[in-house]
Amino acid sequence: MAGDGLVFHELSFVPEGDEVVVGRLDTGSYAVFPADGAELLQQLMRGMTLGAAADWYEATFEEEADLQDFVTTLRDLGFVSEADPAQPAAPAPEVRLRGLGRAAFSPPAWALYGAVVGGWTWAAIARPDLAPHPGQIFFTHSLLAVQLVITLGQVPLLLLHEGFHILAGRRLGLPTRLSVSNRLTYIVAETQINGLLSVPRAKRYLPFFAGMVCDGVVFSVLGLVADLTRNPGGSFSLTGRLCLGLAFTVAVRMLWQLQLYLRTDLYYVAATAWNCYDLHDAGMTLLKNRVWRRMNRPDRIVDEEKWTPRDRRVGTFYGPFIALGYCAFAGITVFVSIPVTVNYARIAGRALGSGGVDAAFWDAVLSLCMNVAQIAALVVLSRRKRRNKNSAHSLTSSSPEVELS
């Protein structure tokens, strides 16, 4: 589609109140336009020349438009194509697994998920020992076996979590991309579904919630397996203890979603509900600016016009939600990380300080080596992420990304 020699890529237009989200589904480049700007772009895409578009804009909105600056912005966003107008546009690539995505979130599937979660709830009420607690991590005396099972066992569970995000996006016909990164001290998998901004806001919630739905079902399945494989005396079998250990890590991952400052799935749910595009950065900037003003440091104040008026309005009261995230982090640290670390140190210390070089000694040594390797992997990922961020061309304020973890 062209206007005055301009060729445009296929663009989506999604009204959001007084604004319109315009973007390219194939590249994930999006921008928030005022309604008049979106109308002007549509006139150009219909073939109107720049001169005619300027006259139309002035007659319609009773003010002049800087068409040259407008076109420059469109080029920067990648909306203008350099292709020959005479050449037919290449067909959009087919989105795979769309049928599987529809099946995964069909009414029968939801009924199955509800039955599984309801079954675990009923079992946990009848038998409280199914409830998650830190001691379940140590399902065997071997620290190395615990680490291997918990670490390697999390891989398919994480991929399943991200797979639900992917299927929820594919169900809408949106392309997705999976990557591995880190959030502070956590190694995470991330699903990028930037195309979500090309669909109405009401349809974006399921892709955000999909991973948490998966975690809830997986947690319930593991608990039910543990309950069904009990020994005759009622104690948990090795299989049951292993399932409870994995289930505990899934429960922690669900609590992890409350750390909104890490841009978790719940953060995107909240940002979508409040109709914001970059709530985290806007909220943090507003908070820091208030601090710098009180400290009489105007040189440190950041221009708040980089964000939409809606982001700025919501960002003014986003501070308590950031505090909630840090409270969640503190709770996980006190009630999960510290008890697990203390138990681990006690078991490893007893094995290393026994005075003999036996199986328990080597088990503890190898377990410690595995911990060091995990920390090294986290450092490598952090450096790579920082290097990529510094070298990438950023359009953060106008091209919001959606990364689900």
Disulfide bonds with the S-S distance in Angstrom:
none
